[in-house]
Amino acid sequence: MSIIVDQLTKVYGQQRAIDNISFNAEPGKILGFLGPNGAGKSTTMKILAGFIPQTHGRASVAGFDVTGQSLEVRRNLGYLPEHNPLYLDMYVKESMEFVANLHGVANRAARISEVIDLTGLGVEQHKKIGALSKGYRQRVGIAQAIIHDPKVLILDEPTSGLDPNQLVEIRNLLKELGKSKTLVLSTHIMQEVEAICEQVVIINKGQIVANDSLAGLKESHSKNSLEEIFISLTSPAGFSVD
Ligand SMILES: Nc1ncnc2c1ncn2[C@@H]1O[C@H](COP(=O)(O)OP(=O)(O)OP(=O)(O)O)[C@@H](O)[C@H]1O
């Protein structure tokens, strides 16, 4: 397993943002990490990326412990944080060079143009990031996450802000990346999960309420769409879709 989350808990002050959660992810099976606003998705992803420490429990990425082996974790992980923080004053290509340098990427120039092509940044590559539209900024974030060709990708809402054409392109890219890599992505777009994810983990109020294959989840809840299943598992008591 390339990602192992084992009884992980994060407490902020009085609040348990995630509460004793466990799940695994493996290469070749894109895992959709779903949950309502505030459920604990970003918190979990930040712990996996070594950005914040957990309160209890363990997690590993590519066989390395996120607490004790964070350098090895970073080498093997591409992470797109929520809100995609970028240096707005940098030019697109300059920012790619900066990140490629940090990772010690070999054949830098060739790899940068390969990733610019893969993420469809070609036409915008000479602009400053601050001058890009939201969708193109999102592409830069994805490009930076994959520049070092990591084994594991954790992408927090990678398609947020994309128009329908861009959505299709980026989904195809993610699908391609997910064939060989371990890919976990969070999204609020159920259609996206249906289109590219094989595994689904749903978290609600810090606790896991579903962990199954997409097909298995549909079979065990005699509901037609993932949206209906999501609502039945996460909506406040008394609300359901009929
Ligand atoms: N630094 C922090 N300090 C205190 N509470 C926090 C902090 N970060 C997150 N939380 C709380 O932890 C809970 C989980 O937040 P998190 O960002 O992980 O949710 P999420 O599932 O990613 O939500 P969204 O879909 O809205 O992005 C929320 O109630 C949030 O307010």
The ligand as an SDF file (V2000), in Angstrom:
LIG
                    3D

 31 33  0  0  0  0  0  0  0  0999 V2000
   -5.7970   25.4690   11.9270 N   0  0  0  0  0  0  0  0  0  0  0  0
   -6.9880   25.1510   12.4000 C   0  0  0  0  0  0  0  0  0  0  0  0
   -7.3560   25.5290   13.6370 N   0  0  0  0  0  0  0  0  0  0  0  0
   -8.5590   25.2030   14.1610 C   0  0  0  0  0  0  0  0  0  0  0  0
   -9.4980   24.4810   13.5000 N   0  0  0  0  0  0  0  0  0  0  0  0
   -9.1940   24.0810   12.2550 C   0  0  0  0  0  0  0  0  0  0  0  0
   -7.9320   24.3940   11.6390 C   0  0  0  0  0  0  0  0  0  0  0  0
   -7.9370   23.8520   10.3880 N   0  0  0  0  0  0  0  0  0  0  0  0
   -9.1170   23.2350   10.2380 C   0  0  0  0  0  0  0  0  0  0  0  0
   -9.8800   23.3680   11.3550 N   0  0  0  0  0  0  0  0  0  0  0  0
  -11.2160   22.8220   11.5680 C   0  0  0  0  0  0  0  0  0  0  0  0
  -11.1760   21.4190   11.3460 O   0  0  0  0  0  0  0  0  0  0  0  0
  -12.3510   20.9940   10.6770 C   0  0  0  0  0  0  0  0  0  0  0  0
  -11.9560   20.2400    9.4130 C   0  0  0  0  0  0  0  0  0  0  0  0
  -11.4280   21.1830    8.4740 O   0  0  0  0  0  0  0  0  0  0  0  0
  -10.8760   20.7550    7.0530 P   0  0  0  0  0  0  0  0  0  0  0  0
  -10.3040   21.9720    6.4150 O   0  0  0  0  0  0  0  0  0  0  0  0
   -9.9920   19.5810    7.2220 O   0  0  0  0  0  0  0  0  0  0  0  0
  -12.2160   20.3120    6.3060 O   0  0  0  0  0  0  0  0  0  0  0  0
  -12.4760   19.9490    4.7890 P   0  0  0  0  0  0  0  0  0  0  0  0
  -13.1720   18.6340    4.7810 O   0  0  0  0  0  0  0  0  0  0  0  0
  -11.2230   20.0540    4.0050 O   0  0  0  0  0  0  0  0  0  0  0  0
  -13.5030   21.0930    4.3590 O   0  0  0  0  0  0  0  0  0  0  0  0
  -13.7720   21.8610    2.9420 P   0  0  0  0  0  0  0  0  0  0  0  0
  -14.5060   20.8940    2.0690 O   0  0  0  0  0  0  0  0  0  0  0  0
  -14.6520   23.0030    3.3680 O   0  0  0  0  0  0  0  0  0  0  0  0
  -12.4400   22.2910    2.3990 O   0  0  0  0  0  0  0  0  0  0  0  0
  -13.1800   22.2410   10.4130 C   0  0  0  0  0  0  0  0  0  0  0  0
  -14.1780   22.3460   11.4080 O   0  0  0  0  0  0  0  0  0  0  0  0
  -12.1860   23.3720   10.5280 C   0  0  0  0  0  0  0  0  0  0  0  0
  -12.7820   24.5730   10.9860 O   0  0  0  0  0  0  0  0  0  0  0  0
  1  2  1  0
  2  3  1  0
  2  7  2  0
  3  4  2  0
  4  5  1  0
  5  6  2  0
  6  7  1  0
  6 10  1  0
  7  8  1  0
  8  9  2  0
  9 10  1  0
 10 11  1  0
 11 12  1  0
 11 30  1  0
 12 13  1  0
 13 14  1  0
 13 28  1  0
 14 15  1  0
 15 16  1  0
 16 17  2  0
 16 18  1  0
 16 19  1  0
 19 20  1  0
 20 21  2  0
 20 22  1  0
 20 23  1  0
 23 24  1  0
 24 25  2  0
 24 26  1  0
 24 27  1  0
 28 29  1  0
 28 30  1  0
 30 31  1  0
M  END
$$$$
